[in-house]
Amino acid sequence: MLLAETSDSTGSYIGKLERGEINVQIKNLEKIAAALNTNVFAYFDPNPYEEL
């Protein structure tokens, strides 16, 4: 619920995303990334741990 509240969404919407029932829109992905203190591009990086 905290992610939903922080990303100005609903728990139902976040749950559907997690289960792969719906596709995320870019504007919502940006809100989710901001709520998680990350960057949208991190979700598309094929090797996120390469620099480690």
N, C-alpha and C positions, 0 to 999 in steps of 0.2 A: 504494500500500500504506500510505503514511503516513496518509492520510485514513481508511482503513479501521481502522487501529490506533487512531488518536486518537479516532475516533467509536465505538469498541467494536463494530465491525462486521467484515465479511469483504471481501476484495478482490472476490470473486464478486458479493456483494450490491451494492457500489458500482458495479461494471461493469454490472450489469443495470439499475441506476438510470440510469446515463449513457446507455445504449442505449435507454432507454424501454421495457424489457421488463417492468418491474414498477412498481407505484405505491409511493410512500414513505408510511410511516405517520408520523403527527405526532411520536410519541416518537422515531423515528429521525431525522426532520428536525431536531428540537431538538438531538440529539447531533451531527449533521453541522454545523449552524450553530455550535454551541459549538466544534467542532474547527476551524472556519474563522474563529473570532473575529468572528462576525457575529450578527445577530438573525434569527429565523425570519421576521419581518415583512418583511425586506428582499427575500425571495423573492416576495412578493406585491405589491410596490410597482410600479404600472404606469409610473411616471416616476421611476426611481431617481436620475436626474441633474438633475432639475428645479431643485434648489437651486443647482447649479453655474452 
